[in-house]
Amino acid sequence: MLLSLLGSGINIPLATLRSDAPVVRDTYVRVFGVSYRVPFRRVIRNETTIAVNVGGAVIPILISAYLLIKFPSSLLLAEPAS
């Protein structure tokens, strides 16, 4: 459990997803004392990183694999997820 707690702050990046999203912004122009709204389109780039947490995924998988290797008969008692 201590390893899981210490590893919770470590993330292993797997991939980065990039996307472009169009956004409409407004600017105001004042001509002869009258304000006019002028919309303009801008593209904003977004990035999302997909990562695996060491303390929340890697260490529990390693512990589960170790227990299954050490006690293979316990696999027969496991109930399938539905």
C-alpha contacts under 8 A as a table, 3 or more apart, distances in Angstrom:
res1	aa1	res2	aa2	distance
1	M	4	S	5.02
1	M	5	L	6.19
2	L	5	L	5.02
2	L	6	L	6.13
3	L	6	L	5.07
3	L	7	G	5.88
3	L	55	G	6.91
3	L	59	I	7.54
4	S	7	G	5.07
4	S	8	S	6.07
4	S	54	V	7.41
4	S	55	G	4.06
4	S	56	G	6.63
4	S	59	I	6.29
4	S	60	P	7.64
5	L	8	S	5.32
5	L	9	G	8.00
5	L	55	G	6.12
6	L	9	G	6.66
6	L	55	G	6.83
7	G	10	I	5.37
7	G	53	N	7.53
7	G	54	V	5.13
7	G	55	G	4.02
7	G	56	G	7.65
8	S	11	N	7.72
8	S	53	N	6.36
8	S	54	V	6.02
8	S	55	G	4.11
8	S	56	G	6.18
9	G	53	N	7.59
9	G	54	V	7.75
9	G	55	G	7.40
10	I	53	N	6.02
10	I	54	V	5.70
10	I	55	G	7.25
11	N	51	A	5.89
11	N	52	V	5.51
11	N	53	N	4.47
11	N	54	V	6.01
12	I	51	A	5.22
12	I	52	V	5.14
12	I	53	N	6.33
12	I	54	V	7.19
13	P	16	T	7.94
13	P	49	T	6.66
13	P	50	I	5.92
13	P	51	A	4.07
13	P	52	V	6.47
14	L	49	T	7.49
14	L	50	I	5.60
14	L	51	A	5.20
14	L	52	V	7.18
15	A	49	T	5.90
15	A	50	I	5.26
15	A	51	A	7.12
16	T	47	E	6.63
16	T	48	T	5.63
16	T	49	T	4.42
16	T	50	I	6.11
17	L	47	E	5.64
17	L	48	T	5.10
17	L	49	T	6.29
17	L	50	I	7.70
18	R	45	R	7.07
18	R	46	N	5.73
18	R	47	E	4.63
18	R	48	T	6.55
19	S	45	R	5.83
19	S	46	N	5.29
19	S	47	E	6.59
20	D	43	V	6.20
20	D	44	I	5.66
20	D	45	R	4.58
20	D	46	N	6.21
21	A	43	V	5.54
21	A	44	I	5.27
21	A	45	R	6.40
21	A	46	N	7.47
22	P	41	R	6.67
22	P	42	R	5.70
22	P	43	V	4.38
22	P	44	I	6.21
23	V	41	R	5.78
23	V	42	R	5.27
23	V	43	V	6.00
23	V	44	I	6.95
24	V	39	P	6.44
24	V	40	F	5.67
24	V	41	R	4.53
24	V	42	R	6.21
25	R	39	P	5.61
25	R	40	F	5.50
25	R	41	R	6.33
25	R	42	R	7.32
26	D	37	R	6.42
26	D	38	V	5.71
26	D	39	P	4.37
26	D	40	F	6.27
27	T	37	R	5.88
27	T	38	V	5.24
27	T	39	P	6.19
27	T	40	F	7.62
28	Y	35	S	6.20
28	Y	36	Y	5.45
28	Y	37	R	4.61
28	Y	38	V	5.85
29	V	35	S	5.56
29	V	36	Y	5.21
29	V	37	R	6.50
29	V	38	V	7.03
30	R	33	G	5.97
30	R	34	V	5.41
30	R	35	S	4.30
30	R	36	Y	6.17
31	V	34	V	5.37
31	V	35	S	6.46
31	V	36	Y	7.67
52	V	57	A	6.64
52	V	58	V	7.58
53	N	56	G	5.32
53	N	57	A	5.60
53	N	58	V	6.84
54	V	57	A	5.58
54	V	58	V	4.77
54	V	59	I	6.09
55	G	58	V	6.34
55	G	59	I	5.63
55	G	60	P	7.36
56	G	59	I	6.82
56	G	60	P	6.66
57	A	60	P	5.60
57	A	61	I	6.13
58	V	61	I	5.28
58	V	62	L	6.21
59	I	62	L	5.07
59	I	63	I	6.15
60	P	63	I	5.06
60	P	64	S	6.04
61	I	64	S	5.08
61	I	65	A	6.05
62	L	65	A	5.11
62	L	66	Y	6.12
63	I	66	Y	5.08
63	I	67	L	6.21
64	S	67	L	5.13
64	S	68	L	6.15
65	A	68	L	5.11
65	A	69	I	6.18
66	Y	69	I	5.16
66	Y	70	K	6.05
67	L	70	K	4.98
67	L	71	F	5.83
67	L	72	P	7.87
68	L	71	F	5.17
68	L	72	P	5.11
68	L	74	S	7.02
68	L	75	L	6.87
69	I	72	P	5.57
71	F	74	S	5.81
71	F	75	L	7.95
72	P	75	L	5.76
73	S	76	L	5.78
73	S	77	L	7.39
74	S	77	L	5.20
74	S	78	A	6.52
75	L	78	A	5.24
